[in-house]
Amino acid sequence: MNENPYSGLLSIIRGKDQSSDTYACNQVIGRVVSVTPLIINAAGLELDEDDIIITTSAGATVTVEGETAVFGSAVFPVGSSVLLLTPDFQKFYLIAGAN
């Protein structure tokens, strides 16, 4: 059974790394490179949809309008900055636009 991705996010927000008793939360500013497919450059990495978990604060519904990704009420045009959280630099939680 797959783990709910939001349980990992909850561990990050609470400040506890789920794999140990230490506290860990890496905040990373990324830049939207493409919306179809979604690609964000962050922490020296090119992240695609497999690397990014979109949180409900960013919006659950994803639509594309030209060169802009719309996540619920959040709008991320190509070139915009976004805030990501990551516990391990493997999976990144898209939190909000940083602009």
N, C-alpha and C positions, 0 to 999 in steps of 0.2 A: 504494500500500500504506500502511495506517495505521501510525503509529508506536506502539510499545508504550508505554502511559502510565507504566509503571513505570520506563522508561529516563529519563524526565523527573524522576521522584522520586529516582532514584539520583543524578542530577546535582545535585539540591538537597542531598541528604544529604552528598554529597562536598564541597559548598560551591562548586561552580562553575556559574555560569549558562551554559546550553548555547548561548546566542546570542552570547556574548562571552567575553573573558578575565577578566572581573571576577567577584568572588564575590558571590552574592546568595542570601538565604534570608529570607523574611518569615514570621514566626510570628504567627498571628492566633488569638485566642480568639473563638469563635462560640457562639451559643446556639441550641439546637434549638427551632424554632417549630412544626414539624409533622413527622409521620412518614409520613403518606399524603396527599399526596406529601411526600417528604423536603424540608424547607426549613430552612435555617440562616441566621440573621442574623450577619454578620461583616464587619468593616471598613466598616460603613455600607452594606453590600450585602445584598440578599436572595438567597441562593444556592439554586438548585434542583438536581435530579439531573444536569442538563446541565453544571453548573459544578463539581461535586464528583467527585473520584476517590477511591474508598474503598480504602485500602491494606490489605494482608493483616494488618497489625498491628491494624487496627480490626476485621477480620473479612471474609471473602469472601462469606459467606452472609448475606443480609438477610432478616429476618422481622419482622413487626409484631405486637405483642401489646398491644392497646388503644391507649394513647398512648405506647408505648415502641417504639423501633427497636432491634432486636437484630442486631448485626453479629458473627457468630461467637460469641465469648464476651463481647464488649463490649456493654453495655446503655446506650442513650441515651434516657432519658425526655424528653418535652416539657419544656422549661425547663432542661435540663442544659447545662453548658458543654462544648465540644469544642475540641481543638487542631487547627488547620489550618496547613499550609505552603503558600506560594504564591510562585512566582518572579516573577509578573507581574500579580497581582490579576485574572487572567482565569480561570485554572484553580486549584482549591484541592484539596489532598490532605488528606483526613480521616485524622488520625493516631491520636487516642485521645481518650477523655473527659478533661476537665481537672479534674473534681471529685475 
